[in-house]
């Protein structure tokens, strides 16, 4: 009952004073105009910035919502939405423009829920990661758009098969008790990725994102990591193997938050497929190599899921309003999920923040690290946990804390400097292992020829 009640209550709050929106497909120049229009209407809580350019020189714009735009406030989590990674999967692009207008309008109206969300969260919205591919798809239009027309970037590369393959390194690392987080990048990674991919990697390396979703089309399901299974030998037979992360139960909860707040995703039967509760483990659906959501989890502190939002990759304009109404509550509810688990400051005895401190949760073999200011955010389900903070040159500190269902528990760590600093070999599980050591026994695998994600 509670699962159904929360979306209903949230939807009622959003209906109050809902603004009239325009439901149109936006070409690149129109997208830019829409973003700057929102920024001009809400100048005190928004900022527009570009993380780089596409192959053809189009800016990859991000619209930020915050009560202090451009500034990371300690203990305020960073959230991101990314749309239009595949240029011909356009619903996410339009939904994120609608969401941007909606957040601005509701903030101006004084909507308590939206005001609280913007004041307590730094929200980053990128409507299009692949503006070049979109322009190719848009020239065909919704009626005659081919299944793959505009999917790739201008160099013909699928951006969701273009991130460094950290899964293979992680699977080998796990066998030798190596690092379980922030897996090091291959030495030559920059020469292997596209401009759009490079821009995103640099972006997520610069912000301490906690939670994220990237929006796709071609199915209706909330997909969570891992996308790539450990055993790839049977890919030609489309073998599926459930491949959970150490945070599998949490990822399932995050995916269900979206699917049950969506008007029909949770029903399971969509587009000729069935997914129980409207969610799926990525590798259980099909194994995908070099994808963005696994990269987020393995290289940064960010927990990302992939949202497949429509059977039709390029829905006609007359369907956009119905799709917006189906996704509006889910888009807001998923942002709110960033406020769960534990958070706090890691500092020294003089209250100076310690960046890069490792936060380990007993029983979950995936650590996260503190940000530049020493603050950390660890998403967790309700329960009691034993948590350890450690940093080079300091004595580790372990505490037991209980996480509730409503708001994150505040757990601070003040670490004491080691009295005697002996040259002891660090455990690999809490450090960045030499990437060459990891790659020695890793056999490169061929990339999968794409389907949906």
C-alpha positions in Angstrom: 0.0 0.0 0.0 2.8 2.4 0.9 4.4 1.8 -2.5 1.3 3.2 -4.2 0.6 5.9 -1.7 3.8 7.9 -2.1 3.5 8.5 -5.9 -0.2 9.4 -5.4 0.6 12.0 -2.7 3.5 13.3 -4.7 1.4 13.6 -7.8 -1.3 15.6 -6.0 1.4 18.0 -4.7 2.6 18.5 -8.2 -0.8 19.1 -9.7 -1.3 22.1 -7.5 -0.7 25.1 -9.8 0.8 23.0 -12.6 2.0 25.3 -15.5 0.9 25.0 -19.1 3.8 23.7 -21.1 4.5 23.5 -24.9 4.9 20.0 -26.2 7.1 20.2 -29.2 10.3 18.5 -30.6 13.2 20.9 -30.2 16.1 21.1 -32.7 19.4 22.2 -31.3 18.9 25.9 -31.5 15.4 25.6 -30.1 16.8 23.5 -27.2 19.4 26.1 -26.4 16.8 28.8 -26.5 14.5 26.8 -24.1 17.3 26.3 -21.6 18.3 30.0 -21.6 14.6 30.9 -21.3 14.3 28.8 -18.1 17.5 30.4 -16.8 16.2 33.9 -17.4 12.9 33.1 -15.6 14.7 31.6 -12.6 18.0 33.4 -12.5 18.7 33.0 -8.8 18.4 29.2 -8.7 19.7 28.2 -12.1 23.0 28.2 -14.1 23.8 27.1 -17.6 27.2 25.7 -18.4 28.8 23.6 -21.1 30.9 20.5 -20.4 32.4 20.5 -23.9 31.4 20.2 -27.6 30.2 17.4 -29.9 32.1 16.2 -32.9 30.3 18.9 -35.0 31.0 21.6 -32.5 27.6 21.8 -30.7 27.8 22.6 -27.0 26.8 19.9 -24.5 24.8 22.2 -22.2 23.8 21.5 -18.6 21.1 23.4 -16.7 21.8 23.5 -12.9 19.2 24.0 -10.2 20.4 25.0 -6.8 19.9 27.7 -4.2 23.6 28.5 -4.7 24.2 27.9 -8.4 27.8 27.1 -9.3 28.8 26.3 -5.8 29.0 22.9 -4.0 27.6 23.3 -0.5 29.0 20.8 2.0 26.5 18.0 2.8 24.3 18.9 -0.2 24.3 16.0 -2.7 24.8 16.4 -6.4 22.3 14.7 -8.8 22.3 14.5 -12.6 20.0 13.5 -15.5 21.4 12.8 -18.9 19.2 12.5 -22.0 19.5 11.8 -25.7 22.7 9.7 -25.5 21.4 7.9 -28.5 20.5 10.7 -30.9 17.3 9.0 -32.2 15.9 8.2 -28.7 14.4 11.6 -28.2 11.7 11.4 -25.5 14.3 11.8 -22.7 15.5 15.0 -24.3 12.0 16.5 -24.4 11.1 15.3 -20.9 14.2 16.9 -19.4 13.3 20.2 -21.1 9.8 19.9 -19.7 11.2 19.0 -16.2 13.4 22.1 -16.4 10.5 24.4 -17.1 8.4 22.6 -14.5 11.0 23.0 -11.7 11.4 26.7 -12.5 7.7 27.4 -12.7 6.8 25.5 -9.5 9.7 27.1 -7.6 8.3 30.5 -8.6 4.9 29.5 -7.5 6.2 28.5 -4.1 5.5 24.8 -4.4 6.9 23.5 -1.0 8.1 20.2 -2.4 10.0 21.6 -5.3 11.4 24.5 -3.2 12.7 22.0 -0.7 14.2 19.8 -3.4 16.1 22.7 -5.0 17.3 24.1 -1.7 18.5 20.7 -0.5 19.9 19.3 -3.8 22.2 20.5 -6.6 20.5 19.2 -9.7 22.3 19.0 -13.1 20.2 18.4 -16.2 21.8 17.6 -19.6 19.0 17.2 -22.2 21.2 16.0 -25.0 24.5 14.2 -24.8 24.4 13.5 -28.6 23.1 16.6 -30.3 24.7 15.7 -33.7 22.9 12.3 -33.8 19.7 14.0 -32.9 19.9 16.4 -35.9 20.3 13.4 -38.2 17.3 11.7 -36.7 15.2 14.9 -36.7 15.7 15.4 -40.4 13.9 12.1 -40.9 11.1 13.0 -38.5 8.9 10.8 -36.3 7.1 9.2 -39.2 10.0 7.9 -41.3 12.7 7.6 -38.7 14.8 4.4 -39.1 15.5 2.3 -36.1 19.2 3.2 -36.1 19.1 6.6 -37.9 20.9 9.1 -35.8 21.6 6.6 -33.0 25.4 7.2 -33.1 27.4 10.4 -33.0 28.8 12.1 -36.1 31.7 9.7 -36.2 29.4 6.8 -36.3 30.1 5.6 -32.7 27.6 4.3 -30.2 28.3 6.5 -27.2 26.9 3.8 -24.8 29.6 1.4 -26.0 32.4 4.0 -25.8 33.4 4.3 -22.2 36.5 2.5 -20.8 35.7 -1.1 -20.0 36.2 -1.1 -16.2 34.0 -4.2 -15.7 36.6 -6.6 -17.0 39.2 -4.9 -14.7 36.8 -5.1 -11.8 36.1 -8.8 -12.3 39.8 -9.6 -12.3 40.4 -7.2 -9.4 37.7 -9.0 -7.4 39.5 -12.4 -7.9 42.7 -11.0 -6.4 41.0 -8.9 -3.7 41.9 -5.7 -5.5 40.1 -2.3 -5.4 36.3 -2.4 -5.3 35.8 1.2 -6.2 37.3 4.0 -8.4 38.8 1.4 -10.7 41.8 3.0 -12.6 41.4 4.0 -16.2 43.6 2.4 -18.9 46.7 4.5 -19.7 45.5 5.2 -23.3 41.8 5.8 -22.6 41.6 9.3 -24.0 42.6 8.1 -27.5 39.8 5.5 -27.4 36.8 7.7 -26.6 34.7 10.2 -28.6 34.6 14.0 -27.7 31.2 13.6 -26.1 32.4 10.6 -24.0 35.5 12.5 -23.0 33.5 15.5 -22.0 31.2 13.4 -19.8 34.1 11.6 -18.1 35.7 14.9 -17.3 32.4 16.2 -16.0 31.7 13.3 -13.7 35.3 13.5 -12.5 34.8 17.2 -11.5 31.5 16.8 -9.6 30.9 14.4 -6.7 27.7 13.1 -8.1 25.7 10.8 -5.8 22.8 9.6 -8.0 22.0 9.7 -11.7 19.8 8.4 -14.5 20.3 8.4 -18.2 17.2 8.4 -20.4 16.8 6.1 -23.4 14.0 4.8 -25.6 13.0 1.6 -27.4 11.5 -0.2 -24.3 9.8 0.7 -21.1 11.8 -0.4 -18.1 14.2 0.8 -15.4 17.5 -0.9 -15.9 20.2 -1.1 -13.2 23.8 -2.3 -13.1 25.7 -4.3 -13.9 25.1 -4.1 -17.6 28.0 -6.4 -18.4 28.2 -10.0 -17.3 31.4 -11.6 -16.2 31.2 -14.4 -18.7 30.9 -13.0 -22.2 31.7 -16.2 -24.1 28.0 -16.9 -24.9 27.1 -13.5 -26.2 26.5 -14.7 -29.7 23.7 -16.8 -28.3 22.2 -13.8 -26.4 22.7 -15.6 -23.2 21.5 -13.6 -20.2 23.1 -13.9 -16.7 21.9 -11.8 -13.8 25.0 -9.9 -12.7 24.3 -7.9 -9.5 26.5 -5.2 -7.9 27.3 -5.3 -4.2 24.5 -2.7 -3.9 21.9 -4.8 -5.8 19.1 -4.4 -3.3 19.6 -0.7 -3.2 19.6 -0.5 -7.1 16.4 -2.5 -7.2 14.8 0.0 -4.8 16.0 2.9 -6.9 14.6 1.4 -10.1 11.3 0.6 -8.4 11.0 4.1 -7.2 10.9 5.2 -10.8 8.8 2.4 -12.2 6.1 2.6 -9.6 5.9 6.4 -9.8 5.5 6.0 -13.6 2.0 5.6 -14.9 2.5 2.2 -16.5 6.2 1.1 -16.3 5.6 -1.0 -13.2 2.9 -3.1 -14.8 5.6 -5.1 -16.5 4.1 -5.7 -20.0 5.4 -3.1 -22.4 6.6 -3.1 -26.0 6.1 -6.8 -26.2 8.4 -7.5 -23.3 7.7 -8.4 -19.7 9.8 -7.1 -16.8 8.6 -7.9 -13.3 7.9 -4.6 -11.4 9.1 -2.8 -14.6 12.7 -3.2 -13.7 15.7 -5.4 -14.8 19.3 -6.1 -14.1 21.1 -5.0 -17.2 23.1 -8.2 -17.8 20.0 -10.2 -17.1 18.3 -8.5 -20.1 21.4 -8.7 -22.3 25.1 -8.1 -21.6 26.5 -4.7 -22.7 30.1 -3.7 -22.7 31.6 -0.2 -22.1 28.3 1.4 -21.0 27.8 4.6 -19.1 25.9 3.4 -16.0 28.5 0.7 -15.1 31.3 3.3 -15.7 29.7 5.7 -13.2 29.5 3.0 -10.5 33.0 1.7 -11.0 34.9 5.0 -11.5 33.0 7.5 -9.4 30.8 7.7 -6.3 27.7 7.9 -8.5 24.9 5.3 -8.6 23.3 5.5 -12.0 20.4 3.6 -13.6 19.2 3.6 -17.2 15.6 4.5 -17.9 14.0 3.1 -21.1 10.9 5.4 -21.5 9.0 4.6 -24.7 8.4 1.9 -27.2 8.7 4.4 -30.0 12.1 6.0 -30.0 10.9 9.1 -31.8 7.3 9.6 -30.6 5.1 12.1 -32.5 4.5 15.5 -30.9 0.9 14.6 -30.1 2.2 11.9 -27.7 4.5 14.1 -25.8 2.0 15.5 -23.3 0.8 12.0 -22.4 4.4 10.9 -21.9 5.2 13.9 -19.7 2.2 13.3 -17.5 3.3 9.6 -17.2 6.9 10.5 -16.2 6.5 13.8 -14.3 6.1 12.4 -10.8 8.7 9.7 -11.4 11.3 12.2 -12.5 10.8 14.2 -9.3 10.6 11.2 -7.0 13.8 9.7 -8.4 15.7 13.0 -7.6 14.4 12.7 -4.0 16.1 9.3 -3.7 19.4 11.1 -3.4 18.4 11.9 0.2 18.8 8.5 1.8 21.5 6.5 3.6 24.2 8.3 5.5 26.2 11.5 4.9 28.7 13.6 6.9 32.1 15.2 7.1 35.5 13.5 7.3 37.9 15.9 9.1 41.1 15.9 11.0 41.6 17.0 14.6 41.6 20.6 13.5 38.3 20.3 11.7 39.9 20.5 8.3 38.1 18.4 5.7 39.9 15.3 4.4 39.4 14.7 0.7 39.6 11.2 -0.7 38.8 9.5 2.5 37.5 6.0 2.0 34.1 5.1 3.4 33.5 1.4 3.8 30.3 -0.3 4.9 30.7 -3.8 6.4 29.1 -6.4 4.3 29.0 -4.3 1.1 32.1 -4.6 -1.0 31.9 -1.3 -2.7 33.4 1.8 -1.1 33.0 5.5 -1.8 35.2 8.5 -1.1 34.8 11.9 0.4 34.8 15.0 -1.8 37.1 17.9 -2.0 35.6 19.5 1.1 35.7 16.3 3.1 31.9 15.6 2.8 30.7 12.2 1.7 27.3 10.6 0.7 26.7 6.9 1.0 23.3 5.7 -0.3 22.0 2.9 1.8 18.7 1.1 2.5 17.1 1.4 6.0 19.0 -0.8 8.5 21.9 -0.8 11.0 25.4 -0.6 9.5 29.0 -0.7 10.7 30.9 2.1 8.8 34.6 2.8 8.7 36.3 6.0 7.4 40.0 5.7 6.6 42.6 8.0 5.0 46.3 7.8 4.4 48.2 9.1 7.4 45.3 8.8 9.8 43.9 6.2 12.1 40.7 4.6 10.7 37.6 5.2 12.7 34.6 2.7 12.8 31.1 3.5 14.0 27.7 1.7 14.1 24.7 3.7 12.8 21.1 3.1 12.0 19.5 4.4 8.8 15.9 5.3 8.7 13.4 5.4 5.8 13.0 9.1 5.6 16.1 11.2 5.6 19.9 10.4 5.6 21.6 9.8 8.9 24.3 12.4 9.8 27.5 10.5 10.6 30.7 12.6 11.0 34.2 11.2 11.3 37.1 13.0 13.0 40.3 11.1 12.2 43.4 11.3 14.3 46.8 11.3 12.7 48.9 8.2 12.9 51.5 8.5 15.7 54.0 6.3 13.9 53.9 6.1 10.1 55.5 2.9 9.2 56.0 1.9 5.5 53.3 -0.7 5.6 51.9 -2.1 2.3 48.3 -0.8 2.0 45.5 -3.2 1.4 44.5 -3.2 -2.2 40.8 -3.0 -1.4 41.1 0.5 -0.2 43.5 2.0 -2.7 43.9 2.6 -6.4 45.8 -0.3 -7.7 48.4 0.2 -10.5 46.3 -0.1 -13.6 49.0 -2.0 -15.5 48.9 -4.8 -12.9 45.2 -5.1 -13.4 45.5 -5.2 -17.2 48.2 -7.8 -17.5 45.9 -10.7 -17.3 42.8 -9.1 -18.8 41.9 -10.2 -22.3 40.2 -7.5 -24.4 36.7 -8.5 -25.4 34.9 -7.5 -28.6 32.1 -4.9 -28.1 28.5 -6.0 -28.5 26.6 -4.8 -31.5 23.9 -2.7 -30.1 20.2 -3.3 -29.3 18.4 -0.9 -27.1 20.6 0.7 -24.4 
